[in-house]
């Protein structure tokens, strides 16, 4: 029996554009389980990124509820949402979005400083360890603009986990990377998950989806498919790929 | 047509920058309109008042007992003299206003309302058909209200102990020659019977019979040359208490108004520099941010010049709108300036705006700014349409590699510091602006201190007891006088003094003589005179005489003239710095006597005891005695007014600086906000609150303000004194001891830092509107 870490009920998100209401998410129900590497897939414009941002509290849903730790984060005030972002949640963006005038080390350490319960020395030590783990400690003093996309994304992952989040959100983390960097980033995420990190990732890359232990497929703002998978191993990749592709085909992917 | 469409769109989308430039221009135009119009109004008032009074080219206030009998005839016979008027008057000392001593000599005349206009109760207009004076009534010049507490109905006391006259003030007149508050003498007018009585009783000791000789010269005649020739032919200056030209009186009348204007105009130059820097920053940032749009415009066939013209027109329109607003708001400002300076000039001054002159200046300023806009938009020519269309400018880069670490506490400060250091070049202009503001704020603070009492020489000496001595007094008695005081109040200060105009090397200067010349005067080079053949001169007197330390000058007139050696350069603002200082011994050497003995009590309760003791022992030498148990004299009036002017100037400079800070910050912040919107979103996604980010934003600008303040403080250390010495020369201050204390630095620095923090915090309120979802790439 898996523990639910995050759940949404009747989730709606609409945008008004030029007087026309666009419903991106419609009464969506979902549960995310602790320890899972959950991947959300769907066609372009299906609302998967919107779902991710609504679930993570980065954006407010226009209807429904998102429950985390017994609280509806849709109704949380700005201050509490900020606490969630630097405490229980971590976030990785498609475009990395590192702070441009901070070095890689500082990009990782600064969110750690927001966590008042951890002394600055410990934050620095952990940042060093994470950069080492991500293989970018040699370039830690460089600015993001001086690094490759892969290096930036590895830094973004380190930043996302600096506060030991209970749930790590990733929005197309390999979307802006080449093949080699994509593999490296996916390996890092898989490692994190293997060490117990719960991950919720949005992707349209079926190769990235292979790393998941669960794939959720959404279309027209609602969940239309849910696939559980065993933990990823490189050896079983081929059979896994066939299973996933077949399932995705059934979803009209 | 396409240019106007772009212009309209630009103004609509960049309302912030447009409004900011208009606001800055409004402040500048408001400031110079206030000062220029005030000067113009004063100049018109002076012309009008002199024309009404028919002021001659110069006046010689001749002592009847000393002047040659044929003086008037001799003067009239001079070929350059067009006309001569001779009016009897009485010079009266010992003046009191409602019982308070007034340190001004009064020339008393008959009536006068037919020559000078009488002002109404509120000093806003003239009285039509003023009533002639009755016996016991006096008209006094309006300028006296600045140095006394006189008002209609007050009592003005004149005369010596033998002949004391109390008059009731009936009204105030506009007297343009001696009427300015800074003039040491004034003309007052009494009923003909009162005048006749006073004239007949004038004993040439406390009161003197004077013939006011008004001399009008032909156009083009050289005043100095004619005066010298008249000195030689009939001893015009030698027998005169004062010889003063119309131009000299105008200088006194305009002195503080011009000084105030000079300070504000110097401030304006700094403000213009700030506007240009702000505009430069705004344009430069705007071009960077609009790189893609501008590149697209170029790709569509717009030339660089067409785009630059849009910028030029945009800023020009903002400047014109700002100028018009500035002119409108200068109307009330002029009223305030008028209220401040009118009592000092003694003239009814209009509060009209010099529209043509100010409009022309505003236009010239707008054109100057436009030249800078043209230069600043030069980089439009370097925009590449290809690069613009393919995603905008080159990669983000930072102009500073200053790697100050980021600490966890206080995180907002260190994040702000990093934001500043990583874009140091773009904040360089802001730092420079703060430095200019703080420099000038410190300068006016120092100026305010400089104009305080310590620079006014003997006036810092509180005369609790004043004795007017008669001609029987001689130098041998000085020690006895002082001993008598010391026996009762050992810590009391005493001083023998004589101050009057005197001839030195053929030039009339104001002479201060003291038994202790170094007690109240500050010597800058050499030393104060110690012997009877020594003299100290001010810088201005030294320049007029062409003499310095070690040179010999001749002091006195005719047979009494003696040679003196210049021993030092000192500072004293009497007669706008045109003065000298000799010892009491030196005064006797040129056959003049010491008429005044002052006592400043240490123990005020002993004042009457000391006065009685002096009276008892030296009654045969005392012509008149004034005793004041408190340390307030009527001279306080002028200081109160000067203090008020200083406070207003400091307040105006601080106020304008803070308003400028607000406008400049709002301009820079809005650009920075647009530039950093993504970073703000990222930081929000990491858990920073909007409030924390606003604090970061404000911290950055506080750091800018702090660095600028330090630079301004350093600039002030080196540049305040030279600037003040140039400005204050007009009032006779040539050596400024800029006493820069921690407070002098902290008050403007704190004002700017706090305003930067607050305004940046307010300007950063848009951070609340940034949503993390803006980072989403669907």
Interface residues (C-beta under 8 A of the other chain):
Chain A: X44 X45 X49 X50 X53 X58 X59 X78 X79 X82 X83 X84 X85 X86 X87 X91 X93 X94 X95 X97 X98 X99 X100 X101 X102 X103 X106 X109 X110 X111 X113 X114 X120 X123 X141 X143 X145 X159 X171 X172 X175
Chain B: X395 X396 X397 X398 X403 X406 X407 X408 X409 X411 X415 X418 X419 X422 X423 X678 X679 X681 X682 X683 X684 X685 X686 X687 X688 X689 X690 X692 X771 X772 X773 X775 X776 X777 X778
